[in-house]
Amino acid sequence: MHRILVIDDEESLVKNIEDFLKAKGYEVFASLDGNSGIELLKTQNVDLLILDLHLKDGPSGIQILRVAKMVKPDLKVVMFTGFGEEEEARTSCMSLGANAFLCKPTSLKDLTITIEDLLEVK
Amino acid sequence: MDLQLIIAALIAGIINIILGSFVYFKNPKRPTNIFFGLMTFSIALWNFSDFAAFIKNPSIALFWLRGFYIPGIFIGVFSVHFVISIVRDIVYKNWKRAFVIIYSGAIVLFVLTTTRFIIKEVALRPFKEIPGPLYFLFIIFFAACFLYGFYILVIGFRKAVGLKKLQISYLFLSYIIGLVAALIYFLGLNLWANLPPIHYIIEISYVFVVTYAIIRYRVMDIKVVISRAGIFAIVYTLVLGIPFGIGSLVRDPLYKIAPDWWWLLPMFLLVVLATLAPYIYMRLQKRIELRLRAEEFRSHEALRRLSHNMLRFPNLNNLLKLIVHQLVKILKLKFAVIYLFDTKDEKYIMKTYWRPEQFLKTAFEPPAEFSKDSSLVKDFYLRRLPIVTEELKLFMPKGTSIHIRELVNSLARLKANTVIPSFLRNRILGFLVLSDRRTNAAFTQEDLNLLMVLSNEAALAIENAQFHEKEKSVLAERSRREALADMAPGASHQFNNRLVAISSSAELALFRLENINIDKIEQEDVKTAIKDIKSRLELIDKEVYKGKEITSAILKRAKAKVDFQDVELRTLIENAYRLVKISYSKSGLEKSESLGFNITVSNEVPLIFGSEALLQDCFYNLIDNAFDAIRERMGDNITDGKIEVVLTKEGQDVIVQVKDNGIGLTKENQRKLFAPYFTTKASSNKGSGLGLYVIQDFIEMHQGTIRCDSEYQKGTSFTIRLPIRKRGR
């Protein structure tokens, strides 16, 4: 049973993803801001992180990505952004070790496929 | 004395013939020139009558004299004819009656001259014509013709305006001179036998003045001419007269003192005065003209100041308003109009029109535009000079070419007195239309010279202002885009989050419904309700994706980078085509292979300075649209489909044409084509309608233009024009 952590400041989105992934059989933890998210990362052994690139308060997506990779180097990270395709953002995230970069809105189906791809590799 | 007379007669006669022929051949079809020629010819022949002095045989001399007197009769006739031809177009009268009277009088005299009633006999050595008893009839006839001509001139002068008025004033002058000549001649005949032939000199002056009035387009103001001639005469009379006067005074006393050197004093005086004369003349002339032409000089000064100040106005509209206002004020015009060349529409468009308060009631509206092939513009390129309507009409020969008739037409439509072109480096940037002046005075040559200078300076100022405007609009556009770029990511982020919330909710709901076997539900109303809910949710899901396309298009526009470099169009277009093919084959249409795609590069097409990403986007969209259009026309079998891309170089631009033989656009749709959110794609599967709006924007960022030509059911062609990168941009 894989464990997934979602960090995003949009409550409705987080709720929907949580519900969907739970129904698909994953164990899901959610956090609406960076700091509590990182706490969860440290305490729970999470397999995959879904991370929003732009968070309103606290540490930014990139900062969290860096910390996450430091806490758990083999963590799978799916970046999520509402700002559209941005070459620079994608490249920097990938170079920091993110595994996937998705643009909002993405269908839950596609998100699930990406997650399954990444976790199967494990 | 006789010899003197003959030489004078000969010279006068020859000059008359030369001037007459000169004027005649300038415009052989015009009555004014014809009658002037005839008149001077008659005067010449009359002059030659004095050759009778050479003839030894009295009867032959008499015959000669009488014979050559007959042309003299016709001087009167032709002079009246001449004057009538000048005023004919402004004074409407039945001239026939006058002609009948004059010609009958002439014939009577003709007959009489052959008898001894007019010229009794001739006395030789010294030569003198002895008038007969009816000689006075000749004088009366001459005087009658003269007075009648004078009377006609007066009527004409009252009615005339502008150049014509000026011309008639010169003719008045000439009449006075002619009168003096005639008086001297006739008095000399009857009273003083040995008068030197000064009447010839005066006669010649008369002919010269009239010639000047007819030939010169822009005669100088007559007051100026008279004052200059007057000053000249006074100064040189003094220069010559004083030495001679003093000379004759001191001759006797000095002769006694120094018989060989007495003449040195007058000579010395002559030299001194002759050296000073030009300066004295110039100073006197300046002072007098300053008074006479004070107003003209003031207006010139004002025009010069206007020329200097024009460059201070970087705002185009203000500059144009300034020019027309000031011109109307300085030159006391009834109105002024400025036309400027519009590079987009390629014609001259009326930009500003100004008339002072009192003329606001007139309903005159100048034409809105002029084609660049109109005869007005062509004439400007040809002669590079202003066009003065009156001149054109005055000197227009009969049986004119179409070009000149068109020109007159254009000038009439403009109600222009003068039109002045504005040249900027060999190109006509625009032109100034000036109305008649309120005082009805004509423009002098100096006025026109100053106006030409002003108009060319205006061209510089206008170019400057246009450049400023472009700069401003580019800056405004850039700051708008920057503002949009700043705002767009935040806005679209927010929006995307909303979309995600909506779509994921719908998806979740659908997911839950999947676990229900709808057909197994027993209650019909619940079953229908759930079916309905399911389809609505599916709709929501689909709509979200359209929303996503819109935001990404907006974002793309906002973020459109100024990342410019040298771009090779051919490769770019080929890549775009490949991408379109891939997207088609992904959606399962392998038949796209069978479509005909062609890129033709007609001549050396240089690199374009632009953004590869943006340009590729444009061509991708255009080719994609072409594919869709072909599919819509031909269905699934698109073997006959053809997309052709033609690259050419034209002048400073590269032209790219994307042509297809798809369904095409109706005229209605063609007009709306580039509006935002416009789309003809019926199904909402594809196209948020931002495609062409964005493409046009991208092309304009490259300082280019895009145009669409299409025929419904036949095909469409897009023509893109991109300027070539200039060195050091």
Interface residues (C-beta under 8 A of the other chain):
Chain A: E10 S12 L13 N16 I17 D19 F20 A23 H54 T81 G82 F83 G84 E85 C103 K104 P105 T106 S107 L108 K109
Chain B: P489 S492 H493 Q494 F495 N496 N497 L499 V500 A501 I502 S503 S504 S505 E507 L508 F511 D541 V544 Y545 G547 K548 T551 S552 L555 K556
